């Protein structure tokens, strides 16, 4: 089993991004690690003042949406587009982000 125990944007850290950009980065990270076969991902310093996002409810909600998608069905493939969008094909259907 493969675990990713310390993932987070470092430069700039999450507090340097808008909610939309932070959401995009975290979403892409979760989908990419799942597509690569990583069994468990731990976001480094979730509650830290600069790298964390525990006080940003919009990002938490978007992260939980991706977690539900990935745990609710098997990820068959994912396409990361140059403009930041993602297409996920799971056993429950295709989703675009």
JOHUQUI-V337233 format. One record per residue. N is the residue number from 1. RES is the residue in three letters. PHI is phi in whole degrees, -180 to 180 (none if undefined). OMEGA is omega in degrees with one decimal (none if undefined). Layout:
n = <N,N>
res = <RES,RES>
phi = <PHI,PHI>
omega = <OMEGA,OMEGA>
This chain:
n = <1,2,3,4,5,6,7,8,9,10,11,12,13,14,15,16,17,18,19,20,21,22,23,24,25,26,27,28,29,30,31,32,33,34,35,36,37,38,39,40,41,42,43,44,45,46,47,48,49,50,51,52,53,54,55,56,57,58,59,60,61,62,63,64,65,66,67,68,69,70,71,72,73,74,75,76,77,78,79,80,81,82,83,84,85,86,87,88,89,90,91,92,93,94,95,96,97>
res = <UNK,UNK,UNK,UNK,UNK,UNK,UNK,UNK,UNK,UNK,UNK,UNK,UNK,UNK,UNK,UNK,UNK,UNK,UNK,UNK,UNK,UNK,UNK,UNK,UNK,UNK,UNK,UNK,UNK,UNK,UNK,UNK,UNK,UNK,UNK,UNK,UNK,UNK,UNK,UNK,UNK,UNK,UNK,UNK,UNK,UNK,UNK,UNK,UNK,UNK,UNK,UNK,UNK,UNK,UNK,UNK,UNK,UNK,UNK,UNK,UNK,UNK,UNK,UNK,UNK,UNK,UNK,UNK,UNK,UNK,UNK,UNK,UNK,UNK,UNK,UNK,UNK,UNK,UNK,UNK,UNK,UNK,UNK,UNK,UNK,UNK,UNK,UNK,UNK,UNK,UNK,UNK,UNK,UNK,UNK,UNK,UNK>
phi = <none,-111,-119,-110,-94,-147,-120,-178,-65,-110,-135,-79,-77,-56,-68,-87,-112,-67,-58,-63,-71,-62,-60,-62,-65,-67,-61,-63,-63,-65,-69,-65,-65,-65,-63,-82,93,-74,-75,-146,-121,-113,-73,-68,54,-48,-106,-78,-65,-107,-86,-85,-138,-66,-104,-119,-61,-64,-67,-60,-63,-67,-63,-64,-62,-68,-60,-63,-61,-74,-89,-87,-164,-78,-76,-88,-167,-142,-121,-101,-88,-61,-86,101,-71,-135,-114,-117,-109,-117,-66,-101,130,-99,-128,-115,-129>
omega = <-178.2,178.1,172.1,-171.2,-177.6,177.1,175.2,172.7,-177.3,-173.7,-3.1,176.4,-173.1,-178.3,176.2,-177.9,170.2,177.4,-178.2,-179.6,177.8,177.6,-179.0,-178.7,-178.5,178.6,179.7,179.0,-177.8,-179.0,-179.9,-179.7,177.0,179.8,178.9,176.6,178.0,-176.7,-176.4,178.1,177.6,178.9,-176.7,177.1,177.1,-175.6,179.1,-170.6,-179.6,-176.7,-175.7,178.6,-176.9,177.7,-179.8,-171.2,179.4,179.7,178.3,-179.9,179.0,177.7,179.9,176.5,179.1,178.5,178.8,178.0,-175.5,178.8,-178.6,-179.6,-179.5,176.3,-179.0,173.0,179.4,176.9,176.8,-179.2,-178.8,-178.4,176.7,178.7,178.7,171.3,179.2,173.5,179.2,178.4,177.7,177.8,-178.9,177.1,175.9,178.3,none>
